[in-house]
Amino acid sequence: MMEVDTDLKTDPRWQLIEKITASSSFQKSARLRDLLRFLAERSLHGQSQDLSEHRIGSAVFGKPQDYSVVEDSSVRVHVRQLRLKLHEYFDGEGRQETSVVEIPKGAYTTLFRSVEQRPAASPVLTVARHGLRSWLLDLPWALPWALAALFLTTTVAALLYHPAVPPRRRHPGHWPRSSIRETVPSRWW
């Protein structure tokens, strides 16, 4: 864990970062905790210009100075995971926070946005706010059932669109078979 100065420790934004990194959402990933602390510290000290992908890779993940960000996307992957964890935190444990921490797409700067106090959401409000699709996909049992329903729907639609294969039409005989029928008695057929 990195050492921070006294001014930063008394800043309510840093205290929020400490609260977030101590939450259960971040307990299993030390890398995401370190990444959030590094990004927040640089942003709060006004050093956002230092937040390049290469600098983050070297400082947080211990990458060598000559590593290529083109060949190694680990910083981008971890920042994406961090964004998802922040959403998870503020949708769950941090629901009552008065500020929200965001990392905009395409940037590594940490933003602190004030929000009004949100009431506790019921499942109906959650569905209305996030949409039925995301609510269903959050439930562990929903994905197999959703896939089964999709398969059944497409199968029924395909059968209705092409109800059956039409019967094969008998084509008139072609030479020489048609000429043989005319000359050979029918009892041979």
Rosetta constraint file for C-alpha pairs under 8 A:
AtomPair CA 1 CA 34 HARMONIC 7.36 0.50
AtomPair CA 4 CA 8 HARMONIC 6.50 0.50
AtomPair CA 4 CA 9 HARMONIC 6.90 0.50
AtomPair CA 5 CA 9 HARMONIC 6.52 0.50
AtomPair CA 6 CA 10 HARMONIC 6.52 0.50
AtomPair CA 7 CA 11 HARMONIC 6.53 0.50
AtomPair CA 8 CA 14 HARMONIC 6.23 0.50
AtomPair CA 8 CA 41 HARMONIC 7.93 0.50
AtomPair CA 8 CA 44 HARMONIC 7.91 0.50
AtomPair CA 9 CA 14 HARMONIC 6.29 0.50
AtomPair CA 9 CA 15 HARMONIC 6.64 0.50
AtomPair CA 10 CA 14 HARMONIC 7.45 0.50
AtomPair CA 10 CA 15 HARMONIC 7.18 0.50
AtomPair CA 11 CA 15 HARMONIC 6.35 0.50
AtomPair CA 12 CA 16 HARMONIC 6.19 0.50
AtomPair CA 13 CA 17 HARMONIC 6.45 0.50
AtomPair CA 13 CA 112 HARMONIC 7.24 0.50
AtomPair CA 14 CA 18 HARMONIC 6.24 0.50
AtomPair CA 14 CA 40 HARMONIC 7.41 0.50
AtomPair CA 14 CA 41 HARMONIC 7.72 0.50
AtomPair CA 15 CA 19 HARMONIC 6.15 0.50
AtomPair CA 16 CA 20 HARMONIC 6.11 0.50
AtomPair CA 17 CA 21 HARMONIC 6.15 0.50
AtomPair CA 17 CA 36 HARMONIC 7.57 0.50
AtomPair CA 17 CA 37 HARMONIC 6.91 0.50
AtomPair CA 17 CA 40 HARMONIC 7.41 0.50
AtomPair CA 18 CA 22 HARMONIC 6.16 0.50
AtomPair CA 18 CA 37 HARMONIC 7.97 0.50
AtomPair CA 19 CA 23 HARMONIC 6.35 0.50
AtomPair CA 20 CA 26 HARMONIC 7.33 0.50
AtomPair CA 20 CA 89 HARMONIC 7.32 0.50
AtomPair CA 20 CA 94 HARMONIC 7.77 0.50
AtomPair CA 21 CA 25 HARMONIC 7.96 0.50
AtomPair CA 21 CA 26 HARMONIC 5.56 0.50
AtomPair CA 21 CA 27 HARMONIC 7.43 0.50
AtomPair CA 21 CA 33 HARMONIC 5.46 0.50
AtomPair CA 21 CA 36 HARMONIC 7.84 0.50
AtomPair CA 22 CA 26 HARMONIC 6.70 0.50
AtomPair CA 22 CA 27 HARMONIC 6.83 0.50
AtomPair CA 23 CA 27 HARMONIC 6.51 0.50
AtomPair CA 23 CA 89 HARMONIC 7.89 0.50
AtomPair CA 23 CA 93 HARMONIC 7.62 0.50
AtomPair CA 24 CA 28 HARMONIC 7.85 0.50
AtomPair CA 25 CA 85 HARMONIC 6.65 0.50
AtomPair CA 25 CA 88 HARMONIC 7.24 0.50
AtomPair CA 25 CA 89 HARMONIC 6.22 0.50
AtomPair CA 26 CA 30 HARMONIC 7.44 0.50
AtomPair CA 26 CA 32 HARMONIC 7.10 0.50
AtomPair CA 26 CA 33 HARMONIC 6.42 0.50
AtomPair CA 26 CA 85 HARMONIC 7.38 0.50
AtomPair CA 29 CA 33 HARMONIC 6.52 0.50
AtomPair CA 30 CA 34 HARMONIC 6.10 0.50
AtomPair CA 31 CA 35 HARMONIC 5.99 0.50
AtomPair CA 31 CA 60 HARMONIC 7.81 0.50
AtomPair CA 31 CA 61 HARMONIC 7.64 0.50
AtomPair CA 32 CA 36 HARMONIC 6.05 0.50
AtomPair CA 32 CA 78 HARMONIC 6.88 0.50
AtomPair CA 32 CA 79 HARMONIC 7.98 0.50
AtomPair CA 32 CA 81 HARMONIC 7.80 0.50
AtomPair CA 32 CA 82 HARMONIC 6.00 0.50
AtomPair CA 33 CA 37 HARMONIC 6.18 0.50
AtomPair CA 34 CA 38 HARMONIC 6.04 0.50
AtomPair CA 34 CA 60 HARMONIC 6.72 0.50
AtomPair CA 35 CA 39 HARMONIC 6.12 0.50
AtomPair CA 35 CA 56 HARMONIC 7.99 0.50
AtomPair CA 35 CA 60 HARMONIC 6.26 0.50
AtomPair CA 35 CA 79 HARMONIC 7.82 0.50
AtomPair CA 36 CA 40 HARMONIC 5.95 0.50
AtomPair CA 36 CA 82 HARMONIC 7.36 0.50
AtomPair CA 37 CA 41 HARMONIC 5.90 0.50
AtomPair CA 38 CA 42 HARMONIC 6.23 0.50
AtomPair CA 38 CA 60 HARMONIC 7.28 0.50
AtomPair CA 39 CA 43 HARMONIC 6.10 0.50
AtomPair CA 39 CA 51 HARMONIC 7.26 0.50
AtomPair CA 39 CA 108 HARMONIC 6.86 0.50
AtomPair CA 39 CA 109 HARMONIC 6.42 0.50
AtomPair CA 39 CA 110 HARMONIC 6.07 0.50
AtomPair CA 40 CA 44 HARMONIC 5.93 0.50
AtomPair CA 40 CA 109 HARMONIC 7.53 0.50
AtomPair CA 40 CA 110 HARMONIC 5.45 0.50
AtomPair CA 41 CA 45 HARMONIC 6.13 0.50
AtomPair CA 42 CA 46 HARMONIC 6.24 0.50
AtomPair CA 42 CA 47 HARMONIC 4.92 0.50
AtomPair CA 42 CA 48 HARMONIC 5.97 0.50
AtomPair CA 42 CA 50 HARMONIC 7.52 0.50
AtomPair CA 42 CA 51 HARMONIC 7.44 0.50
AtomPair CA 43 CA 47 HARMONIC 5.64 0.50
AtomPair CA 43 CA 48 HARMONIC 5.17 0.50
AtomPair CA 43 CA 109 HARMONIC 5.99 0.50
AtomPair CA 43 CA 110 HARMONIC 5.87 0.50
AtomPair CA 43 CA 111 HARMONIC 7.90 0.50
AtomPair CA 47 CA 51 HARMONIC 7.42 0.50
AtomPair CA 48 CA 108 HARMONIC 7.90 0.50
AtomPair CA 48 CA 109 HARMONIC 6.01 0.50
AtomPair CA 50 CA 55 HARMONIC 6.94 0.50
AtomPair CA 51 CA 55 HARMONIC 6.37 0.50
AtomPair CA 51 CA 56 HARMONIC 6.40 0.50
AtomPair CA 51 CA 108 HARMONIC 5.98 0.50
AtomPair CA 51 CA 109 HARMONIC 6.98 0.50
AtomPair CA 52 CA 56 HARMONIC 6.17 0.50
AtomPair CA 52 CA 108 HARMONIC 7.24 0.50
AtomPair CA 53 CA 57 HARMONIC 6.13 0.50
AtomPair CA 53 CA 69 HARMONIC 7.02 0.50
AtomPair CA 53 CA 75 HARMONIC 6.34 0.50
AtomPair CA 53 CA 76 HARMONIC 7.51 0.50
AtomPair CA 53 CA 108 HARMONIC 7.93 0.50
AtomPair CA 54 CA 58 HARMONIC 6.29 0.50
AtomPair CA 54 CA 67 HARMONIC 7.79 0.50
AtomPair CA 54 CA 68 HARMONIC 7.79 0.50
AtomPair CA 54 CA 69 HARMONIC 6.31 0.50
AtomPair CA 55 CA 59 HARMONIC 6.00 0.50
AtomPair CA 56 CA 60 HARMONIC 5.56 0.50
AtomPair CA 56 CA 61 HARMONIC 7.24 0.50
AtomPair CA 56 CA 75 HARMONIC 7.09 0.50
AtomPair CA 57 CA 61 HARMONIC 5.09 0.50
AtomPair CA 57 CA 62 HARMONIC 6.44 0.50
AtomPair CA 57 CA 63 HARMONIC 5.47 0.50
AtomPair CA 57 CA 74 HARMONIC 7.86 0.50
AtomPair CA 57 CA 75 HARMONIC 5.95 0.50
AtomPair CA 58 CA 62 HARMONIC 4.81 0.50
AtomPair CA 58 CA 63 HARMONIC 4.41 0.50
AtomPair CA 58 CA 64 HARMONIC 6.09 0.50
AtomPair CA 58 CA 65 HARMONIC 6.30 0.50
AtomPair CA 59 CA 63 HARMONIC 7.52 0.50
AtomPair CA 63 CA 67 HARMONIC 6.52 0.50
AtomPair CA 67 CA 72 HARMONIC 7.72 0.50
AtomPair CA 68 CA 72 HARMONIC 6.11 0.50
AtomPair CA 69 CA 73 HARMONIC 6.10 0.50
AtomPair CA 73 CA 77 HARMONIC 6.21 0.50
AtomPair CA 74 CA 78 HARMONIC 6.04 0.50
AtomPair CA 75 CA 79 HARMONIC 6.08 0.50
AtomPair CA 76 CA 80 HARMONIC 6.17 0.50
AtomPair CA 77 CA 81 HARMONIC 6.28 0.50
AtomPair CA 78 CA 82 HARMONIC 6.01 0.50
AtomPair CA 79 CA 83 HARMONIC 6.22 0.50
AtomPair CA 79 CA 108 HARMONIC 7.73 0.50
AtomPair CA 80 CA 84 HARMONIC 6.46 0.50
AtomPair CA 81 CA 85 HARMONIC 6.19 0.50
AtomPair CA 82 CA 86 HARMONIC 6.11 0.50
AtomPair CA 83 CA 87 HARMONIC 6.35 0.50
AtomPair CA 83 CA 102 HARMONIC 7.13 0.50
AtomPair CA 83 CA 103 HARMONIC 6.39 0.50
AtomPair CA 84 CA 88 HARMONIC 6.18 0.50
AtomPair CA 85 CA 89 HARMONIC 6.08 0.50
AtomPair CA 86 CA 90 HARMONIC 6.20 0.50
AtomPair CA 86 CA 101 HARMONIC 7.13 0.50
AtomPair CA 86 CA 102 HARMONIC 7.30 0.50
AtomPair CA 87 CA 91 HARMONIC 5.98 0.50
AtomPair CA 88 CA 92 HARMONIC 6.10 0.50
AtomPair CA 89 CA 93 HARMONIC 5.51 0.50
AtomPair CA 89 CA 94 HARMONIC 5.36 0.50
AtomPair CA 89 CA 95 HARMONIC 7.50 0.50
AtomPair CA 90 CA 94 HARMONIC 4.30 0.50
AtomPair CA 90 CA 95 HARMONIC 4.94 0.50
AtomPair CA 90 CA 97 HARMONIC 7.68 0.50
AtomPair CA 90 CA 100 HARMONIC 7.14 0.50
AtomPair CA 91 CA 95 HARMONIC 5.43 0.50
AtomPair CA 95 CA 118 HARMONIC 7.02 0.50
AtomPair CA 95 CA 120 HARMONIC 7.76 0.50
AtomPair CA 96 CA 117 HARMONIC 6.26 0.50
AtomPair CA 96 CA 118 HARMONIC 6.30 0.50
AtomPair CA 96 CA 119 HARMONIC 7.84 0.50
AtomPair CA 97 CA 115 HARMONIC 7.97 0.50
AtomPair CA 97 CA 117 HARMONIC 7.20 0.50
AtomPair CA 98 CA 114 HARMONIC 5.79 0.50
AtomPair CA 98 CA 115 HARMONIC 5.33 0.50
AtomPair CA 98 CA 116 HARMONIC 6.27 0.50
AtomPair CA 98 CA 117 HARMONIC 6.04 0.50
AtomPair CA 99 CA 112 HARMONIC 6.30 0.50
AtomPair CA 99 CA 113 HARMONIC 5.33 0.50
AtomPair CA 99 CA 114 HARMONIC 4.19 0.50
AtomPair CA 99 CA 115 HARMONIC 5.55 0.50
AtomPair CA 100 CA 112 HARMONIC 5.63 0.50
AtomPair CA 100 CA 113 HARMONIC 5.09 0.50
AtomPair CA 100 CA 114 HARMONIC 6.22 0.50
AtomPair CA 100 CA 115 HARMONIC 6.93 0.50
AtomPair CA 101 CA 110 HARMONIC 6.75 0.50
AtomPair CA 101 CA 111 HARMONIC 5.67 0.50
AtomPair CA 101 CA 112 HARMONIC 4.73 0.50
AtomPair CA 101 CA 113 HARMONIC 6.44 0.50
AtomPair CA 102 CA 110 HARMONIC 5.87 0.50
AtomPair CA 102 CA 111 HARMONIC 5.07 0.50
AtomPair CA 102 CA 112 HARMONIC 6.40 0.50
AtomPair CA 102 CA 113 HARMONIC 7.59 0.50
AtomPair CA 103 CA 107 HARMONIC 6.82 0.50
AtomPair CA 103 CA 108 HARMONIC 6.18 0.50
AtomPair CA 103 CA 109 HARMONIC 5.91 0.50
AtomPair CA 103 CA 110 HARMONIC 4.99 0.50
AtomPair CA 103 CA 111 HARMONIC 6.09 0.50
AtomPair CA 104 CA 108 HARMONIC 7.16 0.50
AtomPair CA 104 CA 109 HARMONIC 7.24 0.50
AtomPair CA 104 CA 110 HARMONIC 7.73 0.50
AtomPair CA 104 CA 111 HARMONIC 7.75 0.50
AtomPair CA 121 CA 125 HARMONIC 5.70 0.50
AtomPair CA 121 CA 126 HARMONIC 6.22 0.50
AtomPair CA 122 CA 126 HARMONIC 6.27 0.50
AtomPair CA 123 CA 127 HARMONIC 6.18 0.50
AtomPair CA 124 CA 128 HARMONIC 6.27 0.50
AtomPair CA 125 CA 129 HARMONIC 5.97 0.50
AtomPair CA 126 CA 130 HARMONIC 5.91 0.50
AtomPair CA 126 CA 131 HARMONIC 7.58 0.50
AtomPair CA 126 CA 135 HARMONIC 7.36 0.50
AtomPair CA 127 CA 131 HARMONIC 4.92 0.50
AtomPair CA 127 CA 132 HARMONIC 5.21 0.50
AtomPair CA 127 CA 134 HARMONIC 7.99 0.50
AtomPair CA 127 CA 135 HARMONIC 5.90 0.50
AtomPair CA 128 CA 132 HARMONIC 7.23 0.50
AtomPair CA 130 CA 134 HARMONIC 6.21 0.50
AtomPair CA 130 CA 135 HARMONIC 6.75 0.50
AtomPair CA 131 CA 135 HARMONIC 6.44 0.50
AtomPair CA 132 CA 136 HARMONIC 6.08 0.50
AtomPair CA 133 CA 137 HARMONIC 6.21 0.50
AtomPair CA 134 CA 138 HARMONIC 6.18 0.50
AtomPair CA 135 CA 139 HARMONIC 6.92 0.50
AtomPair CA 136 CA 142 HARMONIC 5.61 0.50
AtomPair CA 136 CA 143 HARMONIC 7.45 0.50
AtomPair CA 137 CA 142 HARMONIC 5.99 0.50
AtomPair CA 137 CA 143 HARMONIC 5.97 0.50
AtomPair CA 138 CA 142 HARMONIC 7.74 0.50
AtomPair CA 139 CA 143 HARMONIC 7.65 0.50
AtomPair CA 141 CA 145 HARMONIC 6.98 0.50
AtomPair CA 142 CA 146 HARMONIC 5.90 0.50
AtomPair CA 143 CA 147 HARMONIC 6.12 0.50
AtomPair CA 144 CA 148 HARMONIC 6.15 0.50
AtomPair CA 145 CA 149 HARMONIC 6.10 0.50
AtomPair CA 146 CA 150 HARMONIC 6.13 0.50
AtomPair CA 147 CA 151 HARMONIC 6.14 0.50
AtomPair CA 148 CA 152 HARMONIC 6.15 0.50
AtomPair CA 149 CA 153 HARMONIC 6.04 0.50
AtomPair CA 150 CA 154 HARMONIC 6.17 0.50
AtomPair CA 151 CA 155 HARMONIC 6.07 0.50
AtomPair CA 152 CA 156 HARMONIC 6.17 0.50
AtomPair CA 153 CA 157 HARMONIC 6.09 0.50
AtomPair CA 154 CA 158 HARMONIC 6.00 0.50
AtomPair CA 155 CA 159 HARMONIC 6.23 0.50
AtomPair CA 156 CA 160 HARMONIC 6.15 0.50
AtomPair CA 157 CA 161 HARMONIC 6.05 0.50
AtomPair CA 158 CA 162 HARMONIC 6.02 0.50
AtomPair CA 158 CA 163 HARMONIC 7.80 0.50
AtomPair CA 159 CA 163 HARMONIC 4.86 0.50
AtomPair CA 159 CA 164 HARMONIC 7.45 0.50
AtomPair CA 173 CA 177 HARMONIC 6.30 0.50
AtomPair CA 173 CA 178 HARMONIC 5.04 0.50
AtomPair CA 174 CA 178 HARMONIC 5.60 0.50
AtomPair CA 175 CA 179 HARMONIC 6.12 0.50
AtomPair CA 176 CA 180 HARMONIC 6.17 0.50
AtomPair CA 177 CA 181 HARMONIC 6.32 0.50
AtomPair CA 178 CA 182 HARMONIC 6.63 0.50
AtomPair CA 179 CA 183 HARMONIC 6.59 0.50
AtomPair CA 180 CA 184 HARMONIC 5.81 0.50
AtomPair CA 181 CA 185 HARMONIC 7.37 0.50
AtomPair CA 181 CA 186 HARMONIC 7.37 0.50
AtomPair CA 184 CA 188 HARMONIC 7.39 0.50
AtomPair CA 185 CA 189 HARMONIC 8.00 0.50
